[in-house]
Amino acid sequence: MTASERDLRILIMLPTARDGGITTELLNGAGIETATFTSVDALVAALSEGAAAVLIAEEHLTGVTKGPLSAWLARQAPWSDLPILILTRPGADSPESAEAWRTLGNVTLLERPTRVTTLLSAAQTAIRARARQYQIRGHLSERLKNEQALRSADRRKDEFLATLGHELRNPLAPILNSLEIMKLSGAFSDSRTLQAGEVMERQVHHLNRLVDDLLEVSRITRGVIEVRKQPLDLSAIVKAAVETSRPVLDNLRHELSIDLDPESMCVGGDPVRLTQVFANLLNNAAKYTNHGGRIGISTHRDGSDAVISVKDNGIGIAPNALGQVFDMFMQVDRSTRRSQGGLGIGLTLVRSLVGMHGGTVEARSDGPGLGSEFIVRLPLLIEKAATAEQVKAITPLPARRILIVDDSRDGGESLAMLLRVLGGEVALAHSGRQALECVDTFKPDVVLLDIGMPGMDGYEVARRIRANPAHRDISLIALTGWGQDEDRRRSVAAGFNHHLVKPADIEQLRQLLTVA
């Protein structure tokens, strides 16, 4: 923001009209814009329209007349420091001058009679200083505008991710509910269907964790991704990673060899995160290897460490790029199709996640065209990893009347079916208005209430239920795709007893329904 002509004018208030006229003529002759005033109040009123400096005689700075000017100067913006040029009587030792020096801030005293060159020099110095202040104001304004734009973009990003998370969780809930129904009904009765069910359940939970990360994408750059450690069998983790990456490997017709140490190795880690590490390494190898290439993953023990290697016969890495492959948004070959299909954050996540598990990761290559190898080292645990749990039925529910409210028919009906299998007496509503009618007619013990419904949302439904004293004993549980901190605060304020995010953990839900 640059200064206008009005911003660079000198406001003048001198003892007589003749003094004012002479000074105005002198400054105007030097190309300086001026305005002359006969009262301090009028001068101060003009300051709001812009000024480079005030040229005032000390006679006008008595206690009464100086007040309005002092008050205006005290209200200046942080960028502003208006120059005050005071024409003093000979000696410059008057009480008015001394007081002005202490209280008016940016003061220059010009003793009368003032030489023309001295006056012009002081005026031009003040104008230059004021012009720089307006430049600073412009920079501050631009920076503030940029900061506001960034905050607005960040807010829109958070809103988008929250909405996306909600939309992704809605289909996950009925899938998980249906899997639970199949387990409870004995659908996984032979080894093949049991294995298929375990794969589906594992991948749904994996996807749910990834949705959680999506909603907290800033945690990636800050290195605060949550890691839930437990003793793990390393071979099982590698097999899960292979299972995750298999579609990519098969699509590119790669030959995959798996060489796992026959000795069981136990590491302390988060199963989802370590699976993500090795799946990312396999996907990376697949992307940078020509169709029909060879990729191998192997494990072995080295002292107190487990060593996992992912090796390919792909395009390789130049020596000067080896130190950069783990950098955010880095892709080793942007000139070909291999730069497509990713943001370049996979290896960055690998390094971060391995570090959170107390391990290291290293990239090796003999050069372009000679393939690559990524080596992960993780500390071994002495204790044994927990064996895979057998599929077991969840404890049935005590007698409960449960109202499910969800505008998603698949989600509501699959959950209703599951809770009926567990022994609950269930009613189903697909809108807020229908829910209020069911509360009066069905008289539920518990209401599982979606929040993001069209028309009357879950918050309003909860408030209306709580407003009726006859319903004060009903337990309200929010079961929703909205899981941000603000969503949880709003659910408490609306009268909910609990807040669960879709897809809800069935055992956690069973426990809440048991004590409700």
C-alpha positions in Angstrom: 0.0 0.0 0.0 1.6 3.3 -1.1 0.9 6.7 0.3 -1.5 9.1 -1.5 -1.0 12.9 -1.9 -3.2 13.5 1.2 -1.1 11.0 3.1 2.1 13.1 2.4 0.8 16.5 3.1 1.9 18.8 6.0 -0.8 20.0 8.4 0.1 23.5 9.5 -1.1 25.5 12.6 0.9 28.7 13.2 0.3 31.7 15.5 -1.0 34.1 12.8 -2.6 33.8 9.4 0.3 35.7 7.9 2.8 33.1 9.4 0.6 30.3 8.0 0.4 31.9 4.5 4.2 32.4 4.3 5.0 28.9 5.4 2.4 27.4 3.1 3.7 29.4 0.1 7.3 28.2 1.0 6.4 24.5 1.3 4.1 24.5 -1.8 6.9 26.1 -3.7 9.1 23.1 -2.8 6.4 20.7 -4.1 5.0 19.9 -0.6 1.2 19.6 -0.2 -0.1 21.5 2.8 -3.3 22.3 4.7 -3.7 25.1 7.2 -5.8 25.1 10.4 -6.8 27.6 13.1 -7.8 25.1 15.8 -6.3 21.9 17.1 -9.7 20.1 16.9 -10.0 20.9 13.2 -6.4 19.8 12.6 -6.9 16.5 14.5 -10.1 15.9 12.5 -8.0 16.2 9.3 -5.5 13.6 10.5 -8.0 10.8 9.8 -7.8 11.8 6.1 -4.0 11.3 6.0 -1.0 13.4 6.8 2.8 13.2 6.6 3.5 15.5 9.6 2.1 18.2 11.7 3.8 21.6 11.8 2.6 23.5 14.9 3.7 26.4 17.0 4.3 25.7 20.6 1.7 28.3 21.6 -1.0 25.9 20.5 0.3 23.1 22.8 -0.9 24.3 26.1 -2.6 21.7 28.4 -6.1 22.2 27.1 -5.4 22.5 23.4 -2.7 19.7 23.3 -5.2 17.1 24.6 -7.0 16.2 21.4 -3.6 15.8 19.5 -2.1 13.7 22.3 -5.3 11.5 22.3 -5.1 10.9 18.5 -1.4 10.1 18.6 -2.1 7.5 21.4 -4.6 5.8 19.2 -2.2 5.4 16.2 -1.9 2.0 14.6 1.2 0.0 15.4 2.8 0.9 12.0 2.2 4.7 12.5 4.5 7.2 14.2 3.4 10.6 12.9 6.2 13.2 12.9 5.4 16.4 14.9 7.4 19.5 13.9 7.2 22.2 16.7 8.2 25.8 16.1 9.5 27.0 19.4 10.3 30.5 20.7 13.9 31.5 21.0 15.8 29.3 23.5 13.6 26.2 23.1 13.4 25.9 26.8 9.7 26.7 27.3 7.5 24.4 29.5 5.3 23.7 26.5 8.3 22.4 24.4 9.6 20.3 27.2 6.2 18.7 27.8 5.6 18.1 24.1 9.0 16.4 23.8 8.0 14.0 26.6 4.4 13.3 25.5 4.0 13.6 21.7 6.4 11.0 20.6 8.1 11.6 17.3 8.9 15.3 17.9 11.4 17.7 16.1 11.9 21.1 17.7 12.6 24.0 15.2 13.7 27.2 17.0 12.3 30.5 15.6 13.3 32.4 13.5 13.8 29.2 11.5 16.0 29.2 8.4 14.2 28.3 5.2 16.6 25.4 4.4 16.2 24.0 7.9 12.4 24.1 7.6 12.4 22.4 4.2 14.9 19.8 5.3 12.8 18.9 8.4 9.6 18.7 6.3 11.2 16.5 3.6 12.7 14.3 6.2 9.3 13.9 7.9 7.7 13.1 4.5 10.3 10.5 3.6 9.9 8.8 7.1 6.1 8.9 6.8 6.2 7.3 3.3 8.3 4.5 4.6 5.7 3.9 7.3 3.0 3.6 4.7 5.2 1.1 2.9 5.5 -0.9 6.1 1.7 -0.7 6.5 1.3 -2.1 3.0 3.7 -5.0 3.8 1.8 -5.7 7.0 -1.5 -5.5 5.3 -0.3 -7.9 2.5 1.1 -10.3 5.1 -2.1 -10.2 7.1 -4.1 -10.8 3.9 -1.8 -13.8 3.1 -2.1 -15.1 6.7 -5.9 -14.8 6.5 -5.9 -16.6 3.2 -3.8 -19.4 4.6 -6.0 -19.7 7.7 -9.1 -19.7 5.4 -7.5 -22.4 3.2 -6.5 -24.4 6.2 -10.1 -24.2 7.6 -11.5 -25.3 4.2 -9.0 -28.1 4.2 -10.1 -29.3 7.7 -13.8 -29.0 6.7 -13.2 -31.0 3.5 -11.3 -33.7 5.3 -13.9 -33.9 8.0 -16.6 -34.3 5.4 -14.6 -36.8 3.4 -13.9 -38.8 6.6 -17.7 -38.8 7.3 -18.5 -40.0 3.8 -15.8 -42.7 3.9 -16.9 -44.0 7.3 -20.5 -44.4 6.3 -19.9 -47.3 3.9 -17.3 -48.8 6.3 -19.9 -49.3 9.0 -22.3 -51.6 7.2 -19.4 -53.6 5.8 -18.1 -54.2 9.3 -21.6 -54.9 10.7 -22.2 -57.4 7.9 -18.9 -59.2 8.7 -19.9 -59.5 12.3 -23.3 -60.9 11.3 -21.5 -63.5 9.1 -19.2 -64.5 11.9 -22.0 -64.8 14.5 -24.1 -66.9 12.1 -21.3 -69.3 11.4 -20.7 -68.3 7.7 -17.0 -68.8 8.2 -17.2 -72.5 8.9 -14.4 -73.8 6.8 -10.7 -72.7 6.4 -11.2 -70.9 3.1 -14.1 -68.7 4.2 -12.5 -68.2 7.6 -9.4 -66.9 5.9 -11.4 -64.7 3.6 -13.4 -63.2 6.5 -10.2 -62.4 8.4 -8.7 -60.7 5.3 -11.9 -58.6 4.9 -12.0 -57.6 8.6 -8.3 -56.8 8.7 -8.5 -54.6 5.6 -11.7 -52.7 6.9 -9.9 -51.9 10.1 -6.8 -50.9 8.1 -8.9 -48.6 6.0 -10.5 -47.1 9.1 -7.1 -46.3 10.5 -6.1 -44.6 7.3 -9.3 -42.5 7.4 -8.3 -41.4 10.9 -4.9 -40.3 9.5 -6.6 -38.4 6.7 -8.5 -36.4 9.2 -5.3 -35.5 11.0 -3.1 -35.0 8.0 -1.1 -32.3 9.8 0.2 -35.0 12.1 2.2 -36.5 9.2 4.4 -33.4 8.8 4.7 -32.9 12.5 5.7 -36.6 13.1 3.0 -37.3 15.6 1.2 -40.2 14.0 -0.2 -42.4 16.7 1.6 -45.7 17.1 -0.1 -48.5 19.2 2.7 -51.0 20.0 2.2 -54.6 20.9 4.3 -57.8 20.5 4.1 -58.9 16.8 5.2 -61.8 14.8 7.3 -60.3 12.0 6.4 -63.0 9.5 2.7 -62.2 9.9 3.3 -58.5 9.4 5.2 -59.2 6.2 2.5 -61.5 4.9 -0.2 -58.9 5.6 1.9 -56.3 3.7 2.2 -58.7 0.7 -1.5 -59.2 0.8 -2.1 -55.4 0.8 0.3 -54.9 -2.1 -0.7 -57.9 -4.1 -3.1 -56.1 -6.5 -0.4 -53.6 -7.5 2.2 -56.4 -8.0 -0.2 -58.5 -10.0 -1.4 -55.6 -12.1 2.2 -54.9 -13.2 2.9 -58.7 -13.6 5.9 -58.6 -11.2 7.4 -61.8 -9.9 7.5 -61.7 -6.1 9.8 -63.9 -4.1 9.3 -64.2 -0.3 12.1 -65.5 1.9 11.2 -65.4 5.6 13.5 -66.6 8.3 12.2 -69.9 9.6 12.9 -68.8 13.1 10.1 -66.8 14.7 11.0 -63.2 15.3 9.0 -60.9 17.6 9.1 -57.1 17.3 7.3 -54.4 19.3 5.1 -52.4 17.0 1.8 -51.2 15.6 0.5 -53.9 13.2 -1.2 -51.4 10.9 1.8 -49.1 10.8 4.4 -51.8 10.2 2.1 -53.3 7.5 2.0 -49.8 6.0 5.8 -49.6 6.0 6.4 -52.8 4.1 3.4 -52.3 1.8 4.8 -48.9 0.9 8.2 -50.4 0.2 6.7 -53.1 -2.0 4.5 -50.5 -3.8 7.5 -48.3 -4.4 9.5 -51.2 -5.8 6.6 -52.1 -8.1 6.3 -48.5 -9.4 10.0 -48.2 -10.3 10.4 -51.6 -11.9 9.5 -52.4 -15.5 6.5 -54.6 -16.1 7.3 -58.3 -15.4 10.1 -57.4 -13.1 11.4 -59.3 -10.1 10.9 -58.1 -6.5 11.9 -59.9 -3.3 11.2 -59.4 0.3 13.2 -61.3 2.9 13.8 -61.3 6.7 16.7 -62.5 8.8 18.1 -62.0 12.3 21.2 -59.9 12.9 22.1 -59.9 16.6 19.4 -58.1 18.5 17.8 -56.7 15.3 15.3 -58.1 12.7 16.4 -57.1 9.2 13.8 -56.8 6.4 14.9 -56.3 2.8 12.8 -55.2 -0.2 14.9 -55.6 -3.4 14.0 -55.1 -7.0 15.6 -55.2 -10.5 14.1 -51.8 -11.4 15.4 -48.5 -12.7 17.8 -48.0 -9.7 18.9 -44.8 -8.0 21.7 -42.5 -8.9 24.3 -42.1 -6.2 23.6 -38.4 -5.8 19.9 -39.2 -5.2 20.3 -41.8 -2.6 20.3 -39.3 0.3 17.1 -37.6 -1.0 14.7 -40.6 -1.6 13.1 -40.3 1.8 12.4 -36.5 1.4 8.8 -35.4 1.2 7.4 -35.2 -2.4 10.6 -36.7 -3.8 10.3 -39.0 -6.8 13.5 -40.4 -8.3 12.3 -40.2 -11.9 9.8 -37.5 -12.9 10.5 -37.8 -16.6 8.5 -41.0 -17.2 5.2 -42.6 -16.3 6.8 -43.7 -13.0 6.3 -40.2 -11.6 2.6 -40.8 -11.8 0.4 -42.5 -9.2 1.7 -40.9 -6.0 2.5 -37.8 -4.1 6.0 -38.8 -3.2 5.2 -39.2 0.5 5.4 -43.0 0.8 9.1 -43.3 1.6 8.9 -40.3 3.9 6.2 -42.1 5.9 8.4 -45.2 5.9 11.2 -43.4 7.5 9.0 -41.7 10.1 7.2 -44.8 11.0 10.3 -47.0 11.3 11.9 -44.3 13.5 8.8 -44.4 15.8 9.5 -48.1 16.2 13.1 -47.5 17.2 14.4 -48.8 13.9 16.3 -47.5 10.8 15.8 -47.7 7.1 18.5 -47.4 4.4 18.3 -47.2 0.6 21.0 -48.9 -1.5 21.6 -49.0 -5.3 24.5 -49.7 -7.6 23.2 -46.9 -9.9 20.7 -46.3 -12.7 19.3 -49.5 -14.3 20.8 -51.7 -11.6 17.8 -52.0 -9.2 17.3 -50.9 -5.6 17.2 -52.3 -2.1 15.6 -50.9 1.0 16.7 -52.3 4.3 14.7 -51.9 7.5 16.2 -52.8 10.9 13.9 -53.2 13.9 14.8 -54.2 17.5 13.7 -57.7 18.5 11.7 -58.5 21.5 12.4 -61.4 23.8 8.7 -62.1 24.5 6.6 -64.1 22.2 4.0 -62.4 19.9 0.4 -63.1 20.7 -1.1 -65.9 18.6 -3.9 -65.0 16.3 -7.2 -65.0 18.1 -9.8 -67.5 17.0 -13.1 -66.2 15.7 -15.4 -66.1 18.7 -18.9 -65.0 19.3 -19.5 -61.7 21.1 -21.3 -62.0 24.5 -25.0 -61.5 23.9 -26.8 -58.4 25.1 -29.0 -58.2 28.2 -32.6 -57.2 27.5 -32.5 -53.8 25.9 -34.8 -51.8 23.7 -32.6 -50.1 21.2 -33.6 -47.4 18.7 -31.2 -46.9 15.7 -31.5 -43.6 13.9 -29.6 -43.4 10.6 -30.4 -41.9 7.3 -28.2 -44.6 5.6 -30.5 -47.6 5.1 -27.6 -50.0 4.6 -25.9 -48.8 7.8 -29.0 -48.7 9.9 -30.4 -52.0 8.7 -27.1 -53.9 9.0 -26.6 -52.7 12.6 -30.2 -53.5 13.5 -29.7 -57.0 12.2 -26.4 -57.4 14.2 -28.0 -56.2 17.4 -31.0 -58.5 17.0 -28.6 -61.4 16.5 -27.0 -60.3 19.8 -30.4 -60.4 21.5 -31.5 -56.8 21.4 -35.0 -55.6 20.7 -34.5 -53.1 18.0 -36.4 -50.4 16.2 -35.2 -48.4 13.2 -35.8 -44.8 12.1 -34.3 -43.1 9.1 -35.0 -39.4 9.9 -35.0 -37.1 12.9 -38.8 -36.6 12.9 -39.4 -40.4 12.6 -36.9 -40.8 15.5 -38.9 -38.5 17.8 -42.1 -40.5 17.0 -40.4 -43.8 17.7 -39.1 -42.5 21.1 -42.7 -41.9 22.1 -44.1 -45.2 20.8 -41.2 -47.6 21.1 -39.9 -46.2 24.4 -36.3 -47.3 24.0 -33.7 -47.7 26.7 -30.9 -46.6 24.3 -30.9 -44.5 21.1 -28.0 -45.0 18.7 -28.3 -41.7 16.8 -26.5 -40.6 13.7 -25.6 -36.9 13.6 -25.2 -35.9 9.9 -28.8 -36.4 8.8 -30.6 -34.1 6.4 -33.4 -31.9 7.7 -33.3 -32.4 11.5 -29.8 -33.5 12.5 -28.8 -35.7 15.4 -27.9 -32.7 17.7 -31.4 -31.3 17.4 -33.0 -34.7 17.9 -30.9 -35.2 21.1 -31.9 -31.7 22.4 -35.6 -32.5 21.8 -35.4 -35.8 23.5 -33.6 -34.2 26.5 -36.2 -31.4 26.7 -38.9 -34.0 27.6 -38.6 -35.0 31.3 -40.2 -38.4 30.5 -37.1 -39.3 28.5 -34.5 -38.3 30.9 -33.4 -41.9 31.6 -32.8 -42.7 27.9 -29.1 -43.3 27.1 -28.1 -41.4 23.9 -25.1 -42.6 22.0 -23.9 -40.7 19.0 -22.9 -43.2 16.2 -21.6 -41.0 13.4 -18.9 -40.4 10.8 -18.1 -37.0 12.4 -15.3 -37.5 14.8 -13.5 -34.2 15.2 -13.0 -32.7 18.7 -15.6 -30.0 17.9 -18.1 -32.7 17.0 -17.6 -34.4 20.3 -18.0 -31.1 22.2 -21.2 -30.4 20.4 -22.6 -33.9 21.2 -21.9 -33.4 24.9 -23.7 -30.0 24.7 -26.7 -31.6 23.0 -27.1 -34.2 25.7 -25.4 -37.3 24.4 -24.0 -39.8 26.9 -21.4 -41.2 24.5 -19.9 -40.4 21.1 -18.7 -43.3 18.8 -17.2 -42.9 15.4 -18.3 -45.2 12.5 -17.5 -48.0 12.1 -17.9 -48.6 15.8 -16.0 -51.4 17.5 -18.7 -54.0 18.2 -17.3 -55.1 21.6 -17.1 -51.4 22.7 -20.7 -50.9 21.6 -21.9 -54.1 23.3 -20.3 -52.9 26.6 -22.0 -49.5 26.3 -25.4 -51.1 25.6 -24.9 -53.5 28.5 -24.4 -50.8 31.1 -26.9 -48.4 29.5 
